[in-house]
Amino acid sequence: IYSIPYIILFFMFFILFLWENKLRNKGSDIKIIRYLAMIIFFIFFGFRGYLDTDWAVYFPLYEMAPTIDDTNGIAKFFSGIHEDILLKIEPGFKVILVLLKSINEDYLTLQIFSSFVNVLFLNYFFKKYSPQYVLSFIMYLIFSGLIIEINLLRNSKAIFLFIYSLQFIKERNAVKFFICNGIGILFHSSAIFFFPMYFFLHKKIPMPFVWGVFLLGNFLFLGQIKYISPIVIAVGDFFGGVYSLMAEGYSNDKLFNSSYSISVGYLEKVFTFIILYQFYKKIGEKIKDDNTLNIFYNSFFLYAVSYFFLSEYSVFIDRITTLFVFSYWILYAYLYAVLKQELKAVFTVVLLFFGIYKMVYLNNNILRNYENILWDKPTITKAYFNFNKNYDKFFNPKKK
């Protein structure tokens, strides 16, 4: 039953998807569809209660944050010396915490603000690049959007700033690209992975290389061949600091370095890889811009490579694939756009059932028990009770 609100959300977007196509077939404007999609999204995520796990990190952070008139508190908050590991976060996010705390001391203000910023970014992104506006929102919900929206309050800002900077890769404007992602790294250190993208994301990868890497990745995945841990530790030591600590921590924690195995997710990724590259030329004809085509296909290639090659390190799959999952949101919309009418019907039916499956699979636990402050009364006491009671069940099942 915990999945029901998410299934309802999916159905609302699915109806908007059908309505959008009806309007497009008539040549009508879809502005009303865009507004409704943004409003539904913002109400559902912006006014949510305490969902999943990362609120347990961000709530105490928000409590620690000073207001803008507390100069001593601000100096301590931004100092580089902290006994509390929670305060060892990026300065850009600290600025947001201080500004929001000065407006409203309620932690839920942070969630409202985060979702408002995210929906504006998504609207910009889908208007600019997607031929199917609502379908891209649906793909966002199905592929990593829920975890991005609910848990990744810092990461999401770095990801969306990178998405915004894609235009500068296309235009070959290095200054604007690095400024954008320089701001992103002030919100989350994972943005460092975006910096090299400027130099090759717009270039076409030869198809023999693409398929060769795909086959090798599947061989490593299916064979469960372990080779990453020594590389992770060496790279962490090279960069030092927080990266060294993260590498050591993840390598020694079975929660993070467990392997992925054959599943519906694996089969979906194999199918998606094959089908998207089979439709490469048709999608290219639809996009009509080689740089844009290469940017999204190369991002998808990095997503797939990360999944297949990092199977022994589940945390790497979760973290790195999330950086490039935006390619799904756009390429699936283009795939639908280039299909013949009868195949569009098949796509729609598969989308309906797969979407329901994903909403159930991703949300069928008490930590995703949905509450909304507009009609419920979520409390931090109840949230902590459920979190503490169920943490081991979900994240340390072998603990007795």
C-alpha positions as CSV (number, residue, x, y, z in Angstrom):
1,I,0.0,0.0,0.0
2,Y,3.0,2.3,0.4
3,S,3.2,2.4,-3.4
4,I,-0.3,3.7,-4.0
5,P,0.4,7.4,-4.0
6,Y,3.3,6.9,-6.4
7,I,1.1,4.8,-8.7
8,I,-1.5,7.6,-8.7
9,L,1.2,10.1,-9.5
10,F,2.3,7.9,-12.4
11,F,-1.3,7.6,-13.7
12,M,-1.7,11.4,-13.6
13,F,1.4,11.9,-15.8
14,F,0.3,9.0,-18.0
15,I,-3.1,10.8,-18.6
16,L,-1.2,14.0,-19.4
17,F,1.0,12.0,-21.8
18,L,-2.1,10.8,-23.7
19,W,-3.6,14.3,-23.6
20,E,-0.4,15.9,-24.9
21,N,-0.3,13.5,-27.9
22,K,-4.0,14.3,-28.7
23,L,-3.2,18.0,-28.7
24,R,0.0,17.5,-30.8
25,N,-2.0,15.5,-33.4
26,K,-4.4,18.4,-33.7
27,G,-1.5,20.9,-34.0
28,S,-2.6,22.6,-30.7
29,D,-0.4,24.3,-28.1
30,I,0.6,22.1,-25.1
31,K,1.2,25.0,-22.7
32,I,-1.6,23.8,-20.4
33,I,0.0,20.4,-20.3
34,R,3.3,21.8,-19.2
35,Y,1.8,23.9,-16.5
36,L,-0.2,21.0,-15.1
37,A,2.8,18.7,-15.2
38,M,4.9,21.2,-13.3
39,I,2.1,21.9,-10.7
40,I,1.5,18.2,-10.0
41,F,5.2,17.5,-9.7
42,F,5.8,20.4,-7.4
43,I,2.9,19.7,-5.1
44,F,3.8,16.0,-4.9
45,F,7.5,16.4,-4.2
46,G,7.8,19.9,-2.8
47,F,5.2,19.4,0.0
48,R,6.2,15.8,0.9
49,G,6.9,14.8,4.4
50,Y,9.9,12.9,5.6
51,L,10.5,10.2,2.9
52,D,13.2,7.6,2.6
53,T,16.5,8.2,4.4
54,D,18.4,11.4,3.5
55,W,16.2,13.7,5.4
56,A,17.9,12.1,8.5
57,V,21.1,13.9,7.3
58,Y,19.5,17.1,6.0
59,F,17.2,17.7,9.0
60,P,20.0,18.0,11.6
61,L,22.0,20.1,9.1
62,Y,19.1,22.5,8.8
63,E,18.8,22.6,12.5
64,M,22.5,23.4,12.9
65,A,22.4,26.2,10.2
66,P,22.5,29.7,11.6
67,T,20.3,32.6,10.4
68,I,21.8,35.4,8.3
69,D,21.9,37.8,11.3
70,D,24.0,35.4,13.4
71,T,27.6,36.4,12.3
72,N,29.3,34.2,14.9
73,G,27.2,31.2,13.9
74,I,27.9,31.8,10.2
75,A,31.7,32.0,10.8
76,K,31.6,28.7,12.7
77,F,29.2,27.1,10.2
78,F,31.6,27.9,7.3
79,S,34.9,27.3,9.1
80,G,36.9,24.3,7.8
81,I,37.3,22.8,11.2
82,H,34.3,20.8,12.4
83,E,33.9,18.0,14.9
84,D,30.5,17.1,13.4
85,I,31.0,15.2,10.1
86,L,27.6,16.5,9.0
87,L,29.1,20.0,8.6
88,K,31.8,18.7,6.2
89,I,29.6,19.5,3.2
90,E,30.0,21.8,0.2
91,P,29.8,25.6,0.9
92,G,27.2,26.3,-1.8
93,F,24.7,24.1,-0.1
94,K,25.6,25.8,3.2
95,V,24.7,29.1,1.7
96,I,21.3,27.8,0.7
97,L,20.7,26.4,4.2
98,V,21.5,29.8,5.8
99,L,19.3,31.8,3.5
100,L,16.4,29.4,3.8
101,K,16.8,29.1,7.6
102,S,16.6,32.9,7.7
103,I,13.3,32.8,5.9
104,N,11.7,29.9,7.8
105,E,13.1,27.7,10.5
106,D,11.0,24.7,9.4
107,Y,13.2,22.1,7.7
108,L,10.4,21.3,5.2
109,T,11.2,24.7,3.6
110,L,14.4,23.1,2.3
111,Q,12.4,20.4,0.5
112,I,9.9,22.9,-0.9
113,F,12.8,25.0,-2.3
114,S,14.7,22.1,-3.7
115,S,11.7,20.7,-5.6
116,F,10.8,24.2,-6.9
117,V,14.3,24.6,-8.3
118,N,14.3,21.1,-9.7
119,V,11.0,21.4,-11.5
120,L,12.2,24.7,-13.1
121,F,15.3,23.0,-14.4
122,L,13.3,20.0,-15.7
123,N,10.9,22.3,-17.5
124,Y,13.7,24.1,-19.2
125,F,15.5,20.8,-20.1
126,F,12.4,19.1,-21.5
127,K,11.2,22.2,-23.4
128,K,14.6,22.6,-25.0
129,Y,15.5,19.0,-25.9
130,S,12.5,16.7,-25.7
131,P,10.0,16.1,-28.5
132,Q,7.6,14.6,-25.9
133,Y,7.4,16.8,-22.8
134,V,5.3,14.6,-20.5
135,L,7.0,11.4,-21.6
136,S,10.3,12.9,-20.4
137,F,8.7,13.6,-17.0
138,I,7.5,10.0,-16.9
139,M,11.0,8.7,-17.8
140,Y,12.3,10.9,-15.0
141,L,10.0,9.2,-12.5
142,I,10.8,5.7,-13.8
143,F,14.6,6.1,-14.2
144,S,16.2,7.6,-11.0
145,G,14.0,10.7,-10.7
146,L,12.4,9.5,-7.4
147,I,15.7,9.0,-5.7
148,I,17.0,12.3,-7.2
149,E,14.0,14.2,-5.9
150,I,13.6,12.6,-2.5
151,N,17.2,12.0,-1.4
152,L,19.7,13.8,-3.5
153,L,19.1,17.4,-2.5
154,R,22.7,18.4,-3.1
155,N,23.6,16.0,-6.0
156,S,20.5,17.1,-8.0
157,K,21.7,20.7,-8.2
158,A,25.1,19.6,-9.5
159,I,23.4,17.3,-12.1
160,F,20.9,19.9,-13.2
161,L,23.7,22.5,-13.6
162,F,25.5,20.0,-15.8
163,I,22.4,19.5,-17.8
164,Y,22.1,23.2,-18.3
165,S,25.7,23.4,-19.4
166,L,25.2,20.8,-22.2
167,Q,24.4,23.7,-24.6
168,F,27.9,25.0,-23.9
169,I,29.4,21.7,-25.0
170,K,27.5,22.0,-28.2
171,E,28.5,25.6,-28.7
172,R,32.1,24.9,-27.6
173,N,32.0,27.6,-25.0
174,A,34.5,26.4,-22.4
175,V,34.2,29.4,-20.1
176,K,30.5,29.1,-19.5
177,F,30.7,25.3,-19.3
178,F,33.3,25.3,-16.5
179,I,31.7,28.2,-14.7
180,C,28.4,26.3,-14.6
181,N,30.0,23.1,-13.3
182,G,32.3,25.0,-11.0
183,I,29.1,26.2,-9.3
184,G,27.9,22.6,-9.4
185,I,30.9,21.4,-7.4
186,L,30.0,23.9,-4.7
187,F,26.9,21.8,-4.2
188,H,28.3,18.3,-4.5
189,S,31.8,16.9,-5.1
190,S,30.5,14.4,-7.7
191,A,30.4,17.3,-10.2
192,I,34.1,16.7,-10.7
193,F,33.1,13.9,-13.0
194,F,31.5,16.4,-15.4
195,F,34.6,18.5,-16.1
196,P,36.2,16.1,-18.6
197,M,32.9,15.8,-20.5
198,Y,33.5,19.0,-22.3
199,F,36.3,17.5,-24.4
200,F,34.6,14.4,-25.8
201,L,30.9,14.3,-25.1
202,H,30.1,16.0,-28.5
203,K,32.2,13.6,-30.5
204,K,30.8,10.5,-32.3
205,I,32.0,7.1,-30.9
206,P,32.6,4.5,-33.6
207,M,29.9,1.9,-33.7
208,P,32.4,-1.1,-33.6
209,F,33.8,0.4,-30.4
210,V,30.3,0.8,-28.9
211,W,29.3,-2.8,-29.5
212,G,32.6,-4.1,-28.5
213,V,32.4,-2.3,-25.1
214,F,28.8,-3.5,-24.7
215,L,29.8,-7.2,-25.2
216,L,32.8,-6.8,-22.9
217,G,30.7,-5.1,-20.2
218,N,28.1,-7.9,-20.3
219,F,30.9,-10.5,-20.1
220,L,32.3,-8.8,-16.9
221,F,28.8,-8.3,-15.5
222,L,27.6,-11.9,-16.1
223,G,30.9,-13.3,-15.0
224,Q,31.0,-11.2,-11.8
225,I,34.7,-10.6,-12.5
226,K,36.0,-8.4,-9.7
227,Y,38.7,-5.8,-10.6
228,I,37.6,-2.5,-9.2
229,S,38.5,-2.3,-5.5
230,P,42.3,-1.9,-6.0
231,I,41.6,0.7,-8.6
232,V,39.2,2.6,-6.4
233,I,41.6,2.7,-3.5
234,A,44.5,3.8,-5.8
235,V,42.5,6.6,-7.3
236,G,41.3,7.8,-3.9
237,D,44.8,7.9,-2.6
238,F,45.9,9.9,-5.6
239,F,43.3,12.6,-5.1
240,G,43.6,12.4,-1.3
241,G,41.3,14.1,1.2
242,V,37.7,13.3,1.1
243,Y,38.1,11.1,-2.0
244,S,40.6,8.9,-0.2
245,L,38.3,8.5,2.8
246,M,35.3,7.7,0.6
247,A,37.3,5.1,-1.3
248,E,38.5,3.3,1.8
249,G,35.0,3.5,3.4
250,Y,33.2,2.1,0.4
251,S,35.7,-0.6,-0.3
252,N,35.5,-1.9,3.3
253,D,31.7,-1.7,3.6
254,K,29.7,-4.6,2.3
255,L,26.7,-2.4,2.1
256,F,28.3,-0.5,-0.7
257,N,30.6,-2.9,-2.5
258,S,28.1,-5.7,-3.0
259,S,27.6,-7.0,-6.6
260,Y,24.7,-6.5,-8.9
261,S,23.1,-9.6,-10.5
262,I,20.8,-10.5,-13.3
263,S,17.5,-8.8,-12.7
264,V,14.7,-6.9,-14.5
265,G,17.0,-3.9,-14.3
266,Y,19.8,-5.7,-16.1
267,L,17.5,-7.0,-18.8
268,E,15.9,-3.5,-19.3
269,K,19.4,-2.0,-19.7
270,V,20.4,-4.6,-22.3
271,F,17.1,-4.1,-24.2
272,T,17.4,-0.3,-24.0
273,F,21.0,-0.4,-25.3
274,I,20.1,-2.6,-28.2
275,I,16.9,-0.7,-29.2
276,L,18.4,2.8,-28.9
277,Y,21.4,2.0,-31.0
278,Q,19.2,0.2,-33.6
279,F,17.3,3.5,-33.9
280,Y,20.4,5.6,-33.9
281,K,20.0,6.9,-37.5
282,K,16.3,7.6,-37.2
283,I,16.7,9.5,-33.9
284,G,19.6,11.4,-35.5
285,E,17.3,12.4,-38.4
286,K,14.8,13.6,-35.9
287,I,17.3,15.6,-33.8
288,K,18.9,17.1,-36.9
289,D,22.1,18.1,-35.0
290,D,25.1,15.9,-34.7
291,N,26.5,17.5,-31.6
292,T,23.2,17.2,-29.7
293,L,22.8,13.6,-30.9
294,N,26.3,12.7,-29.8
295,I,25.9,14.4,-26.4
296,F,22.9,12.3,-25.5
297,Y,24.1,9.1,-27.0
298,N,27.5,9.4,-25.4
299,S,25.8,10.2,-22.0
300,F,23.7,7.1,-22.4
301,F,26.9,5.1,-23.4
302,L,28.6,6.3,-20.2
303,Y,25.5,5.3,-18.2
304,A,25.5,1.8,-19.7
305,V,29.2,1.3,-19.3
306,S,29.0,2.4,-15.7
307,Y,26.3,-0.1,-15.0
308,F,28.0,-3.1,-16.8
309,F,31.6,-2.4,-15.8
310,L,31.0,-1.5,-12.2
311,S,28.7,-4.3,-11.2
312,E,30.9,-5.4,-8.3
313,Y,30.5,-2.0,-6.7
314,S,26.8,-1.2,-6.2
315,V,27.5,2.2,-4.8
316,F,29.4,3.2,-7.9
317,I,26.6,2.0,-10.1
318,D,24.1,4.0,-8.1
319,R,26.2,7.2,-7.9
320,I,27.8,7.3,-11.4
321,T,24.8,6.1,-13.4
322,T,22.7,8.8,-11.8
323,L,25.0,11.4,-13.2
324,F,24.2,10.4,-16.8
325,V,20.7,9.0,-16.5
326,F,19.2,12.2,-18.0
327,S,20.0,10.6,-21.4
328,Y,17.1,8.1,-20.8
329,W,14.7,11.0,-20.2
330,I,15.4,12.4,-23.7
331,L,16.3,9.4,-25.9
332,Y,13.2,7.5,-24.9
333,A,11.1,10.5,-25.9
334,Y,12.9,10.6,-29.3
335,L,12.4,6.8,-29.7
336,Y,8.7,7.2,-29.2
337,A,8.6,10.2,-31.6
338,V,10.2,8.2,-34.5
339,L,8.1,5.0,-34.1
340,K,5.3,4.2,-36.5
341,Q,1.8,4.5,-35.2
342,E,1.2,0.8,-34.4
343,L,4.5,0.6,-32.6
344,K,3.6,3.8,-30.6
345,A,0.6,1.9,-29.3
346,V,2.8,-1.0,-28.2
347,F,5.2,1.4,-26.6
348,T,2.3,3.1,-24.7
349,V,1.0,-0.3,-23.3
350,V,4.5,-1.4,-22.3
351,L,5.1,2.1,-20.7
352,L,1.9,1.7,-18.7
353,F,2.7,-1.7,-17.2
354,F,6.4,-1.1,-16.7
355,G,5.7,2.3,-15.1
356,I,3.3,0.6,-12.6
357,Y,5.8,-2.1,-11.9
358,K,8.6,0.5,-11.2
359,M,6.3,2.5,-8.9
360,V,5.5,-0.6,-6.9
361,Y,9.0,-2.0,-6.9
362,L,10.7,1.3,-5.9
363,N,8.2,2.3,-3.2
364,N,6.8,-0.7,-1.5
365,N,8.4,-0.1,2.0
366,I,7.5,2.0,5.0
367,L,10.3,4.5,4.4
368,R,8.5,5.6,1.3
369,N,5.2,6.1,3.3
370,Y,3.9,9.2,1.5
371,E,2.6,12.2,3.5
372,N,2.0,15.7,2.3
373,I,1.9,18.7,4.5
374,L,-1.0,20.2,2.6
375,W,-3.4,17.5,3.9
376,D,-1.4,15.4,6.4
377,K,0.6,16.2,9.5
378,P,4.0,14.6,9.2
379,T,6.1,14.8,12.3
380,I,9.8,14.5,12.8
381,T,9.2,12.2,15.9
382,K,7.2,9.7,13.8
383,A,9.8,9.9,11.0
384,Y,12.7,9.1,13.4
385,F,10.7,6.3,14.9
386,N,10.1,4.6,11.5
387,F,13.7,5.3,10.4
388,N,15.3,3.8,13.5
389,K,12.9,0.9,13.6
390,N,13.4,-0.1,10.0
391,Y,17.0,1.0,9.1
392,D,18.6,-2.4,9.8
393,K,15.8,-4.2,7.9
394,F,16.6,-2.3,4.7
395,F,20.3,-1.5,5.0
396,N,21.8,-4.2,7.2
397,P,19.5,-7.2,6.9
398,K,22.2,-9.6,8.3
399,K,22.5,-7.8,11.6
400,K,20.9,-9.6,14.4
